[in-house]
Every structure is written in structure tokens, then in C-alpha cells.
Amino acid sequence: MRVIKKYSNRRLYDTSSSRYVNLDELAALVRAGEEVQVLDANNGDDLTRNVLLQVVLEGNGGAELFPVGLLHRIIRYGAEGVMQRAMLKQVSLGLELLDAQVTRFERQFGWLRPDVPPPDVGSPSPPPEPDAEPRARSKAAAAPEVDELDALRDRLASLEGRLRGKS
């Protein structure tokens, strides 16, 4: 894990390469597969979530992640309100679920990583070989996973449609 120290002047220092980095360079490290941890240089507090959120929000379309109405509600309910705590918990749980599903998908198929090209889904599969019966059975066993993937795609399309309709 690469440790980044954040100083009070907002500068980020990469302890592995012994140099200061900016948010774009930090994003490039993460895209390259690096796991980073951002620590406050003064007291050692973990600032990873805050800094990565800043990278997302300042990056390509990151601000579009949150609908304007939701942002208004988060601010309107105040930091100490029961409604805000409940809403933030719900949003957090939803994003954790999405993260877990994407992680599972990446592990299962592996092609979402930038260094692995997507499979060629447009070409027909070759006819089965005469001795391929055991492979055919293992593919049949994988059918529920494909159904689950299709269901996940449908749910994601539905959510995207709802988000576009409300923005």
C-alpha cells in the first residue's frame, strides 16, 4: 500500500517516491492499480476517503454522481439531524452494495480492469467439440451466474433511467 501524507497546506507527499503529487497524479496511481492510504501529516488521521472523494468529484463527471436534489437534502437536514443520519446511512449502504457487486464482477470476469481487454461478445462461439461434454456441463452450471448478471444489468438500467428522469 502506498502511503500519502497530506500537509496542512493541502499538499500531498508520496512517501514511496519521496515527492509531492497532485490529485491528478494520485488518480493515475489508483488507475494503475495502486492501493493508497492518505494520512494527515500532523496527527496521522486517515484522510483516504476524503481525498479520494475529492479526486472523484473533481474528476471527469464525478459531480454528476449525486443528484442536485439529494445534495440539497443532505445540506438541508443538517449534520446532526436524524433524517440526515438515516439518509447518509442509506446512501452509504447503497454504495457499499454497488462496490461489493462490482468487486465480485471484476473477480469473476476480470475484464473491468484497465489492463485487461473486454471479451469479444459479438462473435459466435464455436461449435462444441465431441469430447466437450464435461465443459458443457460446467457452462450449464454457470447459467445462474449469467441470469444474475442479466438481472443486475436490468436493475442498473432501471436505476439509471430513474436518475435521469429526476435530474
C-alpha positions in Angstrom: 0.0 0.0 0.0 1.3 3.4 -1.0 1.2 6.0 1.9 0.5 9.6 1.0 0.9 12.3 3.7 -1.4 15.3 3.5 0.0 18.5 4.9 -1.9 21.5 6.3 -1.1 23.5 3.1 -3.1 20.8 1.2 0.0 19.3 -0.4 0.2 15.6 -0.8 3.5 13.8 -0.3 4.1 10.3 -1.7 6.3 8.6 0.8 7.2 5.8 -1.7 8.6 8.1 -4.4 9.7 10.8 -1.9 8.0 13.6 -3.9 4.9 15.8 -3.8 2.0 14.7 -6.0 -1.2 16.4 -7.1 -4.7 15.0 -7.3 -4.3 14.0 -11.0 -1.1 12.0 -10.2 -2.9 10.4 -7.3 -5.8 9.4 -9.6 -3.2 8.0 -12.1 -1.7 5.8 -9.3 -5.1 4.4 -8.4 -6.0 3.8 -12.0 -2.7 1.9 -12.4 -3.9 -0.4 -9.6 -2.1 1.1 -6.6 -3.9 1.0 -3.2 -3.3 4.3 -1.4 -3.7 5.5 2.1 -3.8 9.2 2.8 -2.7 10.2 6.3 -2.7 13.6 8.0 1.0 14.5 8.3 0.4 16.2 11.7 -1.7 13.7 13.6 -1.8 10.5 11.5 -5.6 10.6 10.9 -6.8 8.6 7.9 -7.9 11.0 5.2 -8.1 8.5 2.4 -11.9 8.6 2.0 -11.9 12.5 1.9 -9.1 12.8 -0.6 -10.4 10.0 -2.9 -13.8 11.7 -2.8 -12.1 14.9 -3.8 -10.5 13.1 -6.7 -13.8 11.7 -7.8 -15.7 15.0 -7.5 -13.0 16.9 -9.3 -12.5 14.2 -12.0 -14.4 13.5 -15.1 -18.1 13.9 -14.3 -17.7 13.0 -10.7 -20.0 15.7 -9.5 -22.8 14.1 -11.6 -22.7 11.2 -9.2 -25.0 12.9 -6.8 -28.4 14.4 -7.9 -28.8 18.0 -7.0 -31.9 17.3 -5.0 -30.1 14.8 -2.9 -27.3 17.3 -2.2 -29.9 19.9 -1.2 -31.5 17.4 1.2 -28.2 16.4 2.8 -27.4 20.1 3.5 -31.0 21.0 4.5 -31.3 18.3 7.1 -28.2 19.5 8.9 -25.3 17.5 10.2 -26.9 16.5 13.5 -30.4 15.6 12.2 -31.9 12.2 12.5 -33.1 12.4 8.9 -29.6 13.2 7.6 -28.0 10.4 9.5 -30.6 7.9 8.2 -30.3 9.2 4.6 -26.5 9.2 4.7 -26.6 5.6 6.1 -28.9 4.6 3.3 -26.7 6.2 0.6 -23.6 4.7 2.2 -25.2 1.2 2.3 -26.3 1.5 -1.3 -22.8 2.5 -2.5 -21.2 -0.3 -0.4 -23.6 -2.8 -2.1 -22.6 -1.4 -5.5 -18.9 -1.7 -4.6 -19.3 -5.3 -3.5 -21.2 -6.2 -6.7 -18.6 -4.5 -8.9 -15.8 -6.2 -6.9 -17.4 -9.6 -7.4 -18.0 -8.9 -11.1 -14.3 -7.9 -11.5 -13.1 -11.1 -9.8 -15.5 -13.2 -11.8 -14.8 -11.8 -15.2 -11.6 -9.8 -14.7 -12.1 -7.6 -17.7 -13.1 -4.4 -16.0 -9.5 -3.8 -15.0 -7.9 -1.3 -17.4 -5.1 -3.7 -18.2 -7.4 -6.5 -19.4 -9.3 -6.0 -22.7 -13.0 -6.9 -22.7 -14.1 -10.2 -24.2 -15.3 -10.3 -27.8 -19.0 -10.8 -27.2 -20.0 -10.1 -30.8 -18.6 -13.2 -32.3 -20.5 -16.5 -32.2 -19.0 -19.3 -30.1 -17.5 -22.3 -32.0 -19.5 -25.5 -32.1 -18.7 -27.8 -29.1 -16.1 -30.5 -29.6 -17.2 -34.1 -29.4 -15.3 -34.6 -26.1 -16.5 -31.3 -24.6 -19.4 -32.7 -22.6 -17.8 -32.0 -19.2 -17.2 -28.4 -20.3 -20.8 -28.1 -21.4 -22.0 -29.3 -18.0 -19.8 -26.7 -16.3 -21.2 -24.0 -18.6 -24.7 -25.1 -17.7 -23.8 -24.8 -14.0 -22.7 -21.2 -14.7 -26.1 -20.3 -16.2 -27.5 -19.0 -12.9 -24.5 -16.6 -12.7 -25.3 -15.3 -16.2 -29.0 -14.9 -15.1 -27.8 -13.0 -12.0 -25.7 -10.8 -14.2 -28.6 -10.0 -16.6 -30.7 -9.2 -13.5 -28.0 -6.8 -12.3 -27.8 -5.1 -15.7 -31.6 -4.7 -15.7 -31.5 -3.2 -12.2 -28.7 -0.8 -13.1 -30.6 0.3 -16.3 -33.7 0.9 -14.2 -31.7 3.0 -11.7 -30.0 5.0 -14.4 -33.4 5.7 -16.0 -34.8 6.9 -12.7 -31.8 9.1 -12.1 -32.0 10.7 -15.5 -35.8 11.3 -15.1 -35.3 13.1 -11.8 -32.3 15.3 -12.6 
